[in-house]
Structure formats: structure tokens, C-alpha cells
Amino acid sequence: MLYLCHDYPDEGQAPRHDSTVGQQRTGNIHVRDGVSEEEFVNMRTERDRTLDMPALILQSVQINIRAGRFPPAEENGVHYLKIPLNQL
């Protein structure tokens, strides 16, 4: 059993939080059986050129780097994420 971080369901379908290896091997549009590394890289490169930066990427990366933990609280007891301005 695989537990997914996110799901992009087809219209009218509910998001799923889990899947099986077999389901992914037959139905995953990116890495199903029969997709070569070259095909995967080409598909992702072309698709990624059309996408904007995700709205919450900076926040997400900071939490992911810390394995889901918030940064330490500051003196006022609040946990802050630090966002660079005018860098991206």
C-alpha cells in the first residue's frame, strides 16, 4: 500500500490518499509500466515548461526540509516561516 502526498483526480472523482503498487504500475501517467526514463524526462520537461511556480512552494519546501516539523518558536512563542522577497 502506498500513501500519497497529493492527488489530482479527474473531474467528478474524489481525491485518494492511498493506492497500490499494482494500481500505479498500470494507471500512473508518469511512471506506469512501459514508460522509459527518457520518455518520463521528456514528458516532465515539456509539461513543467507550461506550469507556474506552485503558490505555496516556498512554505512547503521549508517544512519538507524539516521532515514536517515547524521551525523553532521565536521568543514570542510563534513559529515563523522565512520567505525571501524578490528572489524568484
Buried (B, 14 or more C-beta within 10 A) or exposed (E): EEEEEEEEEEEEEEEEEEBEEEEBEEEEEEEEEEEEEEEEEEEEEEEEEEEEEEEEEBEEEBBEEEEEEEEEEEEEEEEEEEEEEEEE
